[in-house]
Amino acid sequence: MALVTVAREIWPDEPHEAAQKDTDARWTLKIGGKIRYRPDGTPLPQVVLPVFGYKSHIAIDRRFGFIRESAVTSAAQPDGRMLSRRVSTQNSSSEVWADSAYRSQTNEKWLASRMLVSRIHGSVLNFVCEWHSG
């Protein structure tokens, strides 16, 4: 079966139906929130929300505030895989700031190999740097 990506191919006889369909967006589950614990130390269940749509990934020059790189992906695309595609050594800072969705051992090694300083939220390296600097 061929991969269909255009709504009018799915609904050739119903143009109004096809006009309302987004065949590029995807469903994913967002598991979020801080992990909370019961008094006995066992974790409480986490909230899981279904999400449909897109995500934006941008790299901003810290000094000037310009958007240097950007991409829009489906909501199902893992954030961490986008880091190496957005970060450039042409930026005016050697520090890379990102939320915890971009944190992984692979990304930490990739940043270190390019002599970039990881400031990814929740990163062990970030904690160590802040701990020793202050």
N, CA, C and O atoms as a Tinker XYZ file with bonds, in Angstrom:
   536  protein
     1  N      0.838000   -1.183000    0.000000    73     2
     2  CA     0.000000    0.000000    0.000000    64     1     3
     3  C      0.884000    1.248000    0.000000    63     2     4     5
     4  O      1.830000    1.349000    0.780000    81     3
     5  N      0.571000    2.176000   -0.865000    73     3     6
     6  CA     1.350000    3.405000   -0.986000    64     5     7
     7  C      1.047000    4.345000    0.170000    63     6     8     9
     8  O     -0.081000    4.391000    0.662000    81     7
     9  N      2.039000    5.080000    0.595000    73     7    10
    10  CA     1.869000    6.054000    1.662000    64     9    11
    11  C      1.157000    7.278000    1.100000    63    10    12    13
    12  O      1.667000    7.917000    0.180000    81    11
    13  N     -0.004000    7.612000    1.634000    73    11    14
    14  CA    -0.784000    8.746000    1.170000    64    13    15
    15  C     -0.533000    9.918000    2.110000    63    14    16    17
    16  O     -0.700000    9.794000    3.323000    81    15
    17  N     -0.134000   11.046000    1.554000    73    15    18
    18  CA     0.142000   12.205000    2.392000    64    17    19
    19  C     -0.725000   13.403000    2.044000    63    18    20    21
    20  O     -0.657000   14.430000    2.720000    81    19
    21  N     -1.535000   13.292000    1.008000    73    19    22
    22  CA    -2.363000   14.408000    0.586000    64    21    23
    23  C     -3.825000   14.066000    0.854000    63    22    24    25
    24  O     -4.308000   13.018000    0.426000    81    23
    25  N     -4.529000   14.949000    1.563000    73    23    26
    26  CA    -5.914000   14.683000    1.957000    64    25    27
    27  C     -6.823000   14.482000    0.756000    63    26    28    29
    28  O     -7.742000   13.666000    0.821000    81    27
    29  N     -6.598000   15.199000   -0.337000    73    27    30
    30  CA    -7.489000   15.052000   -1.500000    64    29    31
    31  C     -7.360000   13.681000   -2.157000    63    30    32    33
    32  O     -8.250000   13.259000   -2.896000    81    31
    33  N     -6.246000   12.981000   -1.889000    73    31    34
    34  CA    -6.118000   11.609000   -2.377000    64    33    35
    35  C     -6.948000   10.648000   -1.519000    63    34    36    37
    36  O     -7.433000    9.629000   -2.010000    81    35
    37  N     -7.103000   10.980000   -0.245000    73    35    38
    38  CA    -7.888000   10.140000    0.653000    64    37    39
    39  C     -9.379000   10.332000    0.389000    63    38    40    41
    40  O    -10.142000    9.366000    0.378000    81    39
    41  N     -9.793000   11.591000    0.176000    73    39    42
    42  CA   -11.202000   11.923000   -0.058000    64    41    43
    43  C    -11.361000   12.607000   -1.415000    63    42    44    45
    44  O    -11.673000   13.797000   -1.452000    81    43
    45  N    -11.157000   11.898000   -2.539000    73    43    46
    46  CA   -11.212000   12.551000   -3.854000    64    45    47
    47  C    -12.600000   13.087000   -4.214000    63    46    48    49
    48  O    -12.712000   14.063000   -4.955000    81    47
    49  N    -13.644000   12.460000   -3.699000    73    47    50
    50  CA   -15.010000   12.889000   -4.030000    64    49    51
    51  C    -15.603000   13.840000   -3.003000    63    50    52    53
    52  O    -16.749000   14.270000   -3.141000    81    51
    53  N    -14.833000   14.170000   -1.975000    73    51    54
    54  CA   -15.330000   15.045000   -0.912000    64    53    55
    55  C    -14.318000   16.154000   -0.619000    63    54    56    57
    56  O    -13.609000   16.094000    0.385000    81    55
    57  N    -14.247000   17.172000   -1.495000    73    55    58
    58  CA   -13.232000   18.225000   -1.315000    64    57    59
    59  C    -13.373000   18.992000   -0.005000    63    58    60    61
    60  O    -12.376000   19.444000    0.559000    81    59
    61  N    -14.624000   19.144000    0.489000    73    59    62
    62  CA   -14.810000   19.868000    1.756000    64    61    63
    63  C    -14.256000   19.061000    2.927000    63    62    64    65
    64  O    -13.717000   19.631000    3.876000    81    63
    65  N    -14.388000   17.742000    2.862000    73    63    66
    66  CA   -13.827000   16.861000    3.895000    64    65    67
    67  C    -12.294000   16.927000    3.865000    63    66    68    69
    68  O    -11.644000   17.031000    4.905000    81    67
    69  N    -11.731000   16.864000    2.650000    73    67    70
    70  CA   -10.276000   16.899000    2.491000    64    69    71
    71  C     -9.686000   18.222000    2.964000    63    70    72    73
    72  O     -8.572000   18.253000    3.488000    81    71
    73  N    -10.424000   19.312000    2.783000    73    71    74
    74  CA    -9.928000   20.634000    3.173000    64    73    75
    75  C     -9.773000   20.762000    4.682000    63    74    76    77
    76  O     -9.024000   21.619000    5.151000    81    75
    77  N    -10.466000   19.929000    5.449000    73    75    78
    78  CA   -10.433000   20.028000    6.901000    64    77    79
    79  C     -9.462000   19.048000    7.553000    63    78    80    81
    80  O     -9.361000   19.012000    8.779000    81    79
    81  N     -8.754000   18.264000    6.768000    73    79    82
    82  CA    -7.889000   17.228000    7.323000    64    81    83
    83  C     -6.424000   17.621000    7.200000    63    82    84    85
    84  O     -5.977000   18.111000    6.163000    81    83
    85  N     -5.700000   17.397000    8.265000    73    83    86
    86  CA    -4.254000   17.622000    8.277000    64    85    87
    87  C     -3.586000   16.258000    8.329000    63    86    88    89
    88  O     -3.582000   15.606000    9.374000    81    87
    89  N     -3.030000   15.829000    7.225000    73    87    90
    90  CA    -2.436000   14.492000    7.166000    64    89    91
    91  C     -0.975000   14.475000    7.594000    63    90    92    93
    92  O     -0.370000   13.405000    7.648000    81    91
    93  N     -0.390000   15.634000    7.901000    73    91    94
    94  CA     1.007000   15.679000    8.344000    64    93    95
    95  C      1.135000   15.666000    9.868000    63    94    96    97
    96  O      2.138000   15.190000   10.401000    81    95
    97  N      0.136000   16.180000   10.564000    73    95    98
    98  CA     0.169000   16.187000   12.032000    64    97    99
    99  C      0.029000   14.758000   12.543000    63    98   100   101
   100  O     -0.513000   13.894000   11.855000    81    99
   101  N      0.518000   14.519000   13.745000    73    99   102
   102  CA     0.468000   13.178000   14.325000    64   101   103
   103  C      0.016000   13.244000   15.774000    63   102   104   105
   104  O      0.160000   14.270000   16.438000    81   103
   105  N     -0.532000   12.135000   16.251000    73   103   106
   106  CA    -0.894000   11.976000   17.650000    64   105   107
   107  C      0.311000   11.459000   18.420000    63   106   108   109
   108  O      1.104000   10.673000   17.903000    81   107
   109  N      0.435000   11.902000   19.642000    73   107   110
   110  CA     1.434000   11.370000   20.551000    64   109   111
   111  C      0.896000   11.497000   21.969000    63   110   112   113
   112  O     -0.114000   12.162000   22.199000    81   111
   113  N      1.552000   10.880000   22.889000    73   111   114
   114  CA     1.173000   10.993000   24.291000    64   113   115
   115  C      2.217000   11.819000   25.018000    63   114   116   117
   116  O      3.413000   11.537000   24.934000    81   115
   117  N      1.769000   12.825000   25.722000    73   115   118
   118  CA     2.669000   13.659000   26.510000    64   117   119
   119  C      2.553000   13.206000   27.957000    63   118   120   121
   120  O      1.508000   13.355000   28.589000    81   119
   121  N      3.636000   12.658000   28.463000    73   119   122
   122  CA     3.688000   12.226000   29.847000    64   121   123
   123  C      4.402000   13.328000   30.601000    63   122   124   125
   124  O      5.587000   13.575000   30.373000    81   123
   125  N      3.703000   13.980000   31.479000    73   123   126
   126  CA     4.328000   15.155000   32.036000    64   125   127
   127  C      4.138000   15.341000   33.509000    63   126   128   129
   128  O      3.487000   14.563000   34.206000    81   127
   129  N      4.736000   16.402000   33.938000    73   127   130
   130  CA     4.628000   16.790000   35.327000    64   129   131
   131  C      5.727000   16.202000   36.187000    63   130   132   133
   132  O      6.398000   15.234000   35.829000    81   131
   133  N      5.872000   16.816000   37.304000    73   131   134
   134  CA     6.852000   16.367000   38.286000    64   133   135
   135  C      6.378000   15.048000   38.891000    63   134   136   137
   136  O      5.189000   14.892000   39.166000    81   135
   137  N      7.265000   14.121000   39.096000    73   135   138
   138  CA     6.900000   12.851000   39.725000    64   137   139
   139  C      6.650000   13.122000   41.205000    63   138   140   141
   140  O      7.505000   13.659000   41.909000    81   139
   141  N      5.473000   12.742000   41.653000    73   139   142
   142  CA     5.089000   12.934000   43.050000    64   141   143
   143  C      5.017000   11.577000   43.727000    63   142   144   145
   144  O      4.753000   10.559000   43.086000    81   143
   145  N      5.254000   11.579000   45.027000    73   143   146
   146  CA     5.327000   10.326000   45.776000    64   145   147
   147  C      4.315000   10.286000   46.909000    63   146   148   149
   148  O      3.969000   11.315000   47.490000    81   147
   149  N      3.851000    9.092000   47.209000    73   147   150
   150  CA     2.984000    8.857000   48.370000    64   149   151
   151  C      3.846000    8.933000   49.629000    63   150   152   153
   152  O      5.073000    8.883000   49.543000    81   151
   153  N      3.209000    9.053000   50.802000    73   151   154
   154  CA     3.983000    9.098000   52.055000    64   153   155
   155  C      4.888000    7.876000   52.257000    63   154   156   157
   156  O      5.918000    7.970000   52.923000    81   155
   157  N      4.499000    6.724000   51.679000    73   155   158
   158  CA     5.339000    5.530000   51.840000    64   157   159
   159  C      6.481000    5.453000   50.825000    63   158   160   161
   160  O      7.245000    4.488000   50.822000    81   159
   161  N      6.601000    6.473000   49.958000    73   159   162
   162  CA     7.707000    6.522000   48.995000    64   161   163
   163  C      7.396000    5.971000   47.620000    63   162   164   165
   164  O      8.227000    6.092000   46.720000    81   163
   165  N      6.238000    5.371000   47.420000    73   163   166
   166  CA     5.893000    4.854000   46.093000    64   165   167
   167  C      5.402000    6.001000   45.215000    63   166   168   169
   168  O      4.694000    6.886000   45.695000    81   167
   169  N      5.771000    5.994000   43.929000    73   167   170
   170  CA     5.370000    7.098000   43.051000    64   169   171
   171  C      3.879000    7.055000   42.713000    63   170   172   173
   172  O      3.289000    5.986000   42.558000    81   171
   173  N      3.293000    8.235000   42.605000    73   171   174
   174  CA     1.908000    8.365000   42.152000    64   173   175
   175  C      1.885000    8.258000   40.630000    63   174   176   177
   176  O      2.890000    8.563000   39.986000    81   175
   177  N      0.773000    7.836000   40.038000    73   175   178
   178  CA     0.690000    7.765000   38.574000    64   177   179
   179  C      0.883000    9.146000   37.951000    63   178   180   181
   180  O      0.466000   10.159000   38.513000    81   179
   181  N      1.521000    9.168000   36.780000    73   179   182
   182  CA     1.725000   10.430000   36.079000    64   181   183
   183  C      0.547000   10.711000   35.149000    63   182   184   185
   184  O     -0.155000    9.795000   34.720000    81   183
   185  N      0.347000   11.969000   34.851000    73   183   186
   186  CA    -0.712000   12.388000   33.948000    64   185   187
   187  C     -0.238000   12.143000   32.510000    63   186   188   189
   188  O      0.884000   12.493000   32.144000    81   187
   189  N     -1.120000   11.534000   31.704000    73   187   190
   190  CA    -0.816000   11.291000   30.294000    64   189   191
   191  C     -1.868000   12.014000   29.471000    63   190   192   193
   192  O     -3.064000   11.766000   29.624000    81   191
   193  N     -1.417000   12.915000   28.590000    73   191   194
   194  CA    -2.324000   13.681000   27.747000    64   193   195
   195  C     -2.095000   13.344000   26.282000    63   194   196   197
   196  O     -0.955000   13.370000   25.819000    81   195
   197  N     -3.155000   13.029000   25.543000    73   195   198
   198  CA    -2.990000   12.862000   24.096000    64   197   199
   199  C     -2.837000   14.240000   23.442000    63   198   200   201
   200  O     -3.564000   15.176000   23.777000    81   199
   201  N     -1.900000   14.356000   22.518000    73   199   202
   202  CA    -1.625000   15.623000   21.840000    64   201   203
   203  C     -1.601000   15.364000   20.341000    63   202   204   205
   204  O     -1.003000   14.392000   19.879000    81   203
   205  N     -2.254000   16.239000   19.586000    73   203   206
   206  CA    -2.277000   16.140000   18.126000    64   205   207
   207  C     -1.741000   17.435000   17.553000    63   206   208   209
   208  O     -2.177000   18.516000   17.950000    81   207
   209  N     -0.815000   17.342000   16.639000    73   207   210
   210  CA    -0.344000   18.565000   16.003000    64   209   211
   211  C      1.131000   18.570000   15.693000    63   210   212   213
   212  O      1.692000   17.587000   15.209000    81   211
   213  N      1.755000   19.711000   15.985000    73   211   214
   214  CA     3.130000   19.980000   15.602000    64   213   215
   215  C      3.935000   20.513000   16.776000    63   214   216   217
   216  O      3.387000   20.914000   17.802000    81   215
   217  N      5.264000   20.507000   16.594000    73   215   218
   218  CA     6.179000   21.137000   17.546000    64   217   219
   219  C      7.138000   22.010000   16.752000    63   218   220   221
   220  O      7.499000   21.693000   15.619000    81   219
   221  N      7.539000   23.105000   17.360000    73   219   222
   222  CA     8.563000   23.975000   16.773000    64   221   223
   223  C      9.863000   23.768000   17.528000    63   222   224   225
   224  O      9.875000   23.680000   18.756000    81   223
   225  N     10.951000   23.690000   16.789000    73   223   226
   226  CA    12.288000   23.583000   17.367000    64   225   227
   227  C     13.082000   24.760000   16.813000    63   226   228   229
   228  O     13.236000   24.884000   15.598000    81   227
   229  N     13.585000   25.624000   17.689000    73   227   230
   230  CA    14.326000   26.791000   17.213000    64   229   231
   231  C     15.646000   26.932000   17.955000    63   230   232   233
   232  O     15.778000   26.526000   19.109000    81   231
   233  N     16.610000   27.511000   17.271000    73   231   234
   234  CA    17.893000   27.868000   17.875000    64   233   235
   235  C     18.021000   29.386000   17.748000    63   234   236   237
   236  O     17.955000   29.944000   16.652000    81   235
   237  N     18.205000   30.032000   18.888000    73   235   238
   238  CA    18.273000   31.487000   18.936000    64   237   239
   239  C     19.671000   31.914000   19.338000    63   238   240   241
   240  O     20.268000   31.330000   20.242000    81   239
   241  N     20.187000   32.919000   18.678000    73   239   242
   242  CA    21.469000   33.498000   19.055000    64   241   243
   243  C     21.284000   34.217000   20.381000    63   242   244   245
   244  O     20.474000   35.136000   20.496000    81   243
   245  N     22.039000   33.792000   21.373000    73   243   246
   246  CA    21.862000   34.334000   22.726000    64   245   247
   247  C     22.185000   35.820000   22.798000    63   246   248   249
   248  O     21.499000   36.567000   23.495000    81   247
   249  N     23.205000   36.252000   22.097000    73   247   250
   250  CA    23.638000   37.653000   22.189000    64   249   251
   251  C     22.683000   38.601000   21.468000    63   250   252   253
   252  O     22.334000   39.658000   21.993000    81   251
   253  N     22.261000   38.215000   20.260000    73   251   254
   254  CA    21.457000   39.120000   19.449000    64   253   255
   255  C     19.964000   38.781000   19.424000    63   254   256   257
   256  O     19.150000   39.613000   19.023000    81   255
   257  N     19.596000   37.560000   19.853000    73   255   258
   258  CA    18.194000   37.168000   19.870000    64   257   259
   259  C     17.630000   36.771000   18.519000    63   258   260   261
   260  O     16.417000   36.616000   18.373000    81   259
   261  N     18.502000   36.603000   17.525000    73   259   262
   262  CA    18.035000   36.193000   16.202000    64   261   263
   263  C     17.755000   34.694000   16.173000    63   262   264   265
   264  O     18.447000   33.915000   16.827000    81   263
   265  N     16.743000   34.295000   15.415000    73   263   266
   266  CA    16.510000   32.871000   15.181000    64   265   267
   267  C     17.492000   32.434000   14.101000    63   266   268   269
   268  O     17.446000   32.921000   12.971000    81   267
   269  N     18.379000   31.510000   14.459000    73   267   270
   270  CA    19.394000   31.027000   13.518000    64   269   271
   271  C     18.943000   29.776000   12.777000    63   270   272   273
   272  O     19.244000   29.610000   11.595000    81   271
   273  N     18.228000   28.905000   13.459000    73   271   274
   274  CA    17.756000   27.648000   12.872000    64   273   275
   275  C     16.342000   27.401000   13.371000    63   274   276   277
   276  O     15.996000   27.770000   14.493000    81   275
   277  N     15.522000   26.771000   12.524000    73   275   278
   278  CA    14.187000   26.404000   12.974000    64   277   279
   279  C     13.685000   25.204000   12.187000    63   278   280   281
   280  O     14.124000   24.941000   11.067000    81   279
   281  N     12.766000   24.491000   12.795000    73   279   282
   282  CA    12.123000   23.357000   12.139000    64   281   283
   283  C     10.780000   23.125000   12.808000    63   282   284   285
   284  O     10.611000   23.371000   14.003000    81   283
   285  N      9.845000   22.657000   12.031000    73   283   286
   286  CA     8.540000   22.261000   12.547000    64   285   287
   287  C      8.391000   20.780000   12.259000    63   286   288   289
   288  O      8.573000   20.336000   11.126000    81   287
   289  N      8.056000   20.016000   13.297000    73   287   290
   290  CA     7.879000   18.571000   13.142000    64   289   291
   291  C      6.512000   18.179000   13.682000    63   290   292   293
   292  O      5.837000   18.972000   14.338000    81   291
   293  N      6.121000   16.961000   13.401000    73   291   294
   294  CA     4.879000   16.467000   13.990000    64   293   295
   295  C      5.068000   16.345000   15.501000    63   294   296   297
   296  O      6.198000   16.282000   15.987000    81   295
   297  N      3.977000   16.313000   16.230000    73   295   298
   298  CA     4.040000   16.217000   17.683000    64   297   299
   299  C      4.712000   14.921000   18.136000    63   298   300   301
   300  O      5.214000   14.842000   19.257000    81   299
   301  N      4.723000   13.913000   17.276000    73   299   302
   302  CA     5.292000   12.621000   17.643000    64   301   303
   303  C      6.816000   12.568000   17.503000    63   302   304   305
   304  O      7.434000   11.614000   17.973000    81   303
   305  N      7.429000   13.555000   16.877000    73   303   306
   306  CA     8.883000   13.572000   16.684000    64   305   307
   307  C      9.582000   13.786000   18.022000    63   306   308   309
   308  O      9.274000   14.754000   18.716000    81   307
   309  N     10.514000   12.914000   18.406000    73   307   310
   310  CA    11.243000   13.120000   19.669000    64   309   311
   311  C     12.102000   14.387000   19.620000    63   310   312   313
   312  O     12.826000   14.609000   18.650000    81   311
   313  N     12.022000   15.211000   20.655000    73   311   314
   314  CA    12.770000   16.466000   20.697000    64   313   315
   315  C     14.276000   16.241000   20.634000    63   314   316   317
   316  O     14.980000   16.940000   19.905000    81   315
   317  N     14.764000   15.281000   21.386000    73   315   318
   318  CA    16.204000   15.062000   21.494000    64   317   319
   319  C     16.901000   14.840000   20.169000    63   318   320   321
   320  O     18.059000   15.225000   20.009000    81   319
   321  N     16.227000   14.233000   19.230000    73   319   322
   322  CA    16.836000   13.978000   17.916000    64   321   323
   323  C     17.023000   15.242000   17.100000    63   322   324   325
   324  O     17.758000   15.243000   16.112000    81   323
   325  N     16.371000   16.308000   17.502000    73   323   326
   326  CA    16.452000   17.557000   16.744000    64   325   327
   327  C     17.605000   18.452000   17.181000    63   326   328   329
   328  O     17.945000   19.393000   16.464000    81   327
   329  N     18.213000   18.192000   18.328000    73   327   330
   330  CA    19.247000   19.083000   18.858000    64   329   331
   331  C     20.407000   19.266000   17.889000    63   330   332   333
   332  O     20.787000   20.398000   17.588000    81   331
   333  N     20.969000   18.178000   17.403000    73   331   334
   334  CA    22.140000   18.294000   16.529000    64   333   335
   335  C     21.789000   18.926000   15.177000    63   334   336   337
   336  O     22.678000   19.396000   14.468000    81   335
   337  N     20.533000   18.942000   14.826000    73   335   338
   338  CA    20.112000   19.563000   13.561000    64   337   339
   339  C     19.896000   21.065000   13.700000    63   338   340   341
   340  O     19.881000   21.778000   12.696000    81   339
   341  N     19.729000   21.556000   14.923000    73   339   342
   342  CA    19.452000   22.971000   15.138000    64   341   343
   343  C     20.655000   23.738000   15.668000    63   342   344   345
   344  O     20.791000   24.929000   15.388000    81   343
   345  N     21.523000   23.090000   16.420000    73   343   346
   346  CA    22.646000   23.786000   17.048000    64   345   347
   347  C     23.769000   23.981000   16.035000    63   346   348   349
   348  O     24.127000   23.067000   15.292000    81   347
   349  N     24.308000   25.185000   16.025000    73   347   350
   350  CA    25.382000   25.523000   15.094000    64   349   351
   351  C     26.553000   26.115000   15.867000    63   350   352   353
   352  O     26.350000   26.846000   16.837000    81   351
   353  N     27.745000   25.813000   15.455000    73   351   354
   354  CA    28.920000   26.422000   16.087000    64   353   355
   355  C     29.131000   27.856000   15.592000    63   354   356   357
   356  O     30.058000   28.532000   16.037000    81   355
   357  N     28.284000   28.320000   14.681000    73   355   358
   358  CA    28.363000   29.700000   14.198000    64   357   359
   359  C     27.709000   30.678000   15.171000    63   358   360   361
   360  O     27.789000   31.891000   14.975000    81   359
   361  N     27.067000   30.164000   16.214000    73   359   362
   362  CA    26.400000   31.000000   17.190000    64   361   363
   363  C     27.438000   31.798000   17.988000    63   362   364   365
   364  O     28.612000   31.428000   18.023000    81   363
   365  N     27.011000   32.879000   18.621000    73   363   366
   366  CA    27.955000   33.723000   19.355000    64   365   367
   367  C     28.249000   33.209000   20.764000    63   366   368   369
   368  O     29.050000   33.811000   21.480000    81   367
   369  N     27.627000   32.124000   21.169000    73   367   370
   370  CA    27.858000   31.564000   22.499000    64   369   371
   371  C     28.245000   30.098000   22.374000    63   370   372   373
   372  O     27.797000   29.405000   21.461000    81   371
   373  N     29.075000   29.635000   23.292000    73   371   374
   374  CA    29.436000   28.220000   23.294000    64   373   375
   375  C     28.521000   27.419000   24.208000    63   374   376   377
   376  O     28.662000   26.201000   24.318000    81   375
   377  N     27.572000   28.103000   24.871000    73   375   378
   378  CA    26.637000   27.425000   25.763000    64   377   379
   379  C     25.356000   27.081000   25.000000    63   378   380   381
   380  O     24.853000   27.875000   24.204000    81   379
   381  N     24.849000   25.891000   25.261000    73   379   382
   382  CA    23.601000   25.459000   24.645000    64   381   383
   383  C     22.564000   25.285000   25.745000    63   382   384   385
   384  O     22.707000   24.436000   26.625000    81   383
   385  N     21.521000   26.100000   25.680000    73   383   386
   386  CA    20.437000   26.056000   26.655000    64   385   387
   387  C     19.254000   25.360000   26.008000    63   386   388   389
   388  O     18.884000   25.685000   24.880000    81   387
   389  N     18.658000   24.409000   26.706000    73   387   390
   390  CA    17.500000   23.690000   26.179000    64   389   391
   391  C     16.718000   23.092000   27.333000    63   390   392   393
   392  O     17.240000   22.942000   28.438000    81   391
   393  N     15.456000   22.749000   27.069000    73   391   394
   394  CA    14.687000   22.115000   28.136000    64   393   395
   395  C     15.047000   20.639000   28.223000    63   394   396   397
   396  O     15.774000   20.116000   27.378000    81   395
   397  N     14.537000   19.976000   29.245000    73   395   398
   398  CA    14.950000   18.602000   29.554000    64   397   399
   399  C     14.568000   17.592000   28.470000    63   398   400   401
   400  O     15.102000   16.483000   28.454000    81   399
   401  N     13.665000   17.950000   27.573000    73   399   402
   402  CA    13.294000   17.029000   26.490000    64   401   403
   403  C     14.475000   16.759000   25.547000    63   402   404   405
   404  O     14.485000   15.752000   24.839000    81   403
   405  N     15.455000   17.646000   25.538000    73   403   406
   406  CA    16.629000   17.492000   24.675000    64   405   407
   407  C     17.785000   16.776000   25.381000    63   406   408   409
   408  O     18.837000   16.558000   24.780000    81   407
   409  N     17.596000   16.413000   26.640000    73   407   410
   410  CA    18.664000   15.789000   27.419000    64   409   411
   411  C     18.794000   14.306000   27.086000    63   410   412   413
   412  O     17.821000   13.556000   27.148000    81   411
   413  N     20.003000   13.900000   26.733000    73   411   414
   414  CA    20.326000   12.486000   26.528000    64   413   415
   415  C     21.845000   12.354000   26.560000    63   414   416   417
   416  O     22.568000   13.332000   26.369000    81   415
   417  N     22.311000   11.154000   26.798000    73   415   418
   418  CA    23.761000   10.921000   26.773000    64   417   419
   419  C     24.320000   11.204000   25.391000    63   418   420   421
   420  O     25.418000   11.746000   25.260000    81   419
   421  N     23.570000   10.839000   24.359000    73   419   422
   422  CA    24.015000   11.077000   22.980000    64   421   423
   423  C     24.199000   12.571000   22.732000    63   422   424   425
   424  O     25.209000   12.986000   22.164000    81   423
   425  N     23.230000   13.381000   23.155000    73   423   426
   426  CA    23.341000   14.828000   22.944000    64   425   427
   427  C     24.453000   15.444000   23.784000    63   426   428   429
   428  O     25.154000   16.346000   23.323000    81   427
   429  N     24.616000   14.962000   25.012000    73   427   430
   430  CA    25.709000   15.476000   25.852000    64   429   431
   431  C     27.068000   15.189000   25.209000    63   430   432   433
   432  O     27.941000   16.056000   25.189000    81   431
   433  N     27.244000   13.981000   24.685000    73   431   434
   434  CA    28.510000   13.625000   24.014000    64   433   435
   435  C     28.697000   14.444000   22.745000    63   434   436   437
   436  O     29.805000   14.891000   22.450000    81   435
   437  N     27.618000   14.644000   21.995000    73   435   438
   438  CA    27.688000   15.412000   20.748000    64   437   439
   439  C     28.114000   16.849000   21.044000    63   438   440   441
   440  O     28.968000   17.399000   20.347000    81   439
   441  N     27.525000   17.458000   22.072000    73   439   442
   442  CA    27.892000   18.825000   22.438000    64   441   443
   443  C     29.350000   18.904000   22.881000    63   442   444   445
   444  O     30.082000   19.805000   22.469000    81   443
   445  N     29.769000   17.955000   23.724000    73   443   446
   446  CA    31.157000   17.953000   24.214000    64   445   447
   447  C     32.146000   17.785000   23.063000    63   446   448   449
   448  O     33.215000   18.394000   23.076000    81   447
   449  N     31.806000   16.975000   22.080000    73   447   450
   450  CA    32.716000   16.751000   20.952000    64   449   451
   451  C     32.899000   18.012000   20.107000    63   450   452   453
   452  O     33.871000   18.118000   19.359000    81   451
   453  N     31.987000   18.954000   20.217000    73   451   454
   454  CA    32.080000   20.217000   19.483000    64   453   455
   455  C     32.482000   21.369000   20.403000    63   454   456   457
   456  O     32.372000   22.539000   20.037000    81   455
   457  N     32.947000   21.020000   21.600000    73   455   458
   458  CA    33.380000   21.982000   22.607000    64   457   459
   459  C     32.281000   22.987000   22.956000    63   458   460   461
   460  O     32.550000   24.170000   23.166000    81   459
   461  N     31.046000   22.500000   23.013000    73   459   462
   462  CA    29.918000   23.314000   23.433000    64   461   463
   463  C     29.554000   22.928000   24.859000    63   462   464   465
   464  O     29.629000   21.755000   25.224000    81   463
   465  N     29.165000   23.895000   25.657000    73   463   466
   466  CA    28.835000   23.676000   27.060000    64   465   467
   467  C     27.338000   23.391000   27.180000    63   466   468   469
   468  O     26.509000   24.197000   26.758000    81   467
   469  N     27.006000   22.249000   27.754000    73   467   470
   470  CA    25.614000   21.877000   27.923000    64   469   471
   471  C     24.987000   22.633000   29.083000    63   470   472   473
   472  O     25.473000   22.575000   30.213000    81   471
   473  N     23.917000   23.333000   28.795000    73   471   474
   474  CA    23.083000   23.974000   29.817000    64   473   475
   475  C     21.666000   23.419000   29.687000    63   474   476   477
   476  O     20.681000   24.115000   29.934000    81   475
   477  N     21.590000   22.157000   29.296000    73   475   478
   478  CA    20.291000   21.514000   29.131000    64   477   479
   479  C     19.681000   21.320000   30.507000    63   478   480   481
   480  O     20.333000   20.792000   31.408000    81   479
   481  N     18.445000   21.740000   30.673000    73   479   482
   482  CA    17.759000   21.697000   31.967000    64   481   483
   483  C     17.810000   20.298000   32.564000    63   482   484   485
   484  O     17.443000   19.318000   31.916000    81   483
   485  N     18.268000   20.219000   33.801000    73   483   486
   486  CA    18.313000   18.945000   34.500000    64   485   487
   487  C     19.535000   18.111000   34.192000    63   486   488   489
   488  O     19.656000   16.987000   34.679000    81   487
   489  N     20.435000   18.636000   33.398000    73   487   490
   490  CA    21.635000   17.899000   33.027000    64   489   491
   491  C     22.584000   17.782000   34.216000    63   490   492   493
   492  O     22.745000   18.734000   34.979000    81   491
   493  N     23.207000   16.627000   34.374000    73   491   494
   494  CA    24.200000   16.441000   35.434000    64   493   495
   495  C     25.359000   17.399000   35.217000    63   494   496   497
   496  O     25.873000   17.980000   36.172000    81   495
   497  N     25.778000   17.568000   33.961000    73   495   498
   498  CA    26.875000   18.484000   33.675000    64   497   499
   499  C     26.493000   19.915000   34.051000    63   498   500   501
   500  O     27.322000   20.662000   34.570000    81   499
   501  N     25.256000   20.296000   33.795000    73   499   502
   502  CA    24.767000   21.615000   34.149000    64   501   503
   503  C     24.842000   21.804000   35.659000    63   502   504   505
   504  O     25.306000   22.843000   36.130000    81   503
   505  N     24.396000   20.828000   36.412000    73   503   506
   506  CA    24.423000   20.902000   37.872000    64   505   507
   507  C     25.857000   21.043000   38.372000    63   506   508   509
   508  O     26.124000   21.879000   39.235000    81   507
   509  N     26.776000   20.252000   37.853000    73   507   510
   510  CA    28.167000   20.293000   38.291000    64   509   511
   511  C     28.773000   21.654000   37.988000    63   510   512   513
   512  O     29.463000   22.218000   38.837000    81   511
   513  N     28.530000   22.198000   36.788000    73   511   514
   514  CA    29.087000   23.499000   36.436000    64   513   515
   515  C     28.550000   24.584000   37.350000    63   514   516   517
   516  O     29.313000   25.436000   37.809000    81   515
   517  N     27.251000   24.571000   37.625000    73   515   518
   518  CA    26.664000   25.591000   38.477000    64   517   519
   519  C     27.136000   25.431000   39.917000    63   518   520   521
   520  O     27.358000   26.422000   40.612000    81   519
   521  N     27.287000   24.215000   40.356000    73   519   522
   522  CA    27.711000   23.946000   41.733000    64   521   523
   523  C     29.114000   24.483000   41.983000    63   522   524   525
   524  O     29.360000   25.108000   43.015000    81   523
   525  N     30.037000   24.248000   41.054000    73   523   526
   526  CA    31.422000   24.666000   41.237000    64   525   527
   527  C     31.633000   26.158000   40.959000    63   526   528   529
   528  O     32.614000   26.744000   41.416000    81   527
   529  N     30.717000   26.763000   40.216000    73   527   530
   530  CA    30.924000   28.175000   39.874000    64   529   531
   531  C     30.449000   29.122000   40.960000    63   530   532   533
   532  O     30.815000   30.297000   40.957000    81   531
   533  N     29.634000   28.626000   41.897000    73   531   534
   534  CA    29.014000   29.591000   42.782000    64   533   535
   535  C     29.366000   29.492000   44.188000    63   534   536
   536  O     28.880000   30.277000   45.002000    81   535
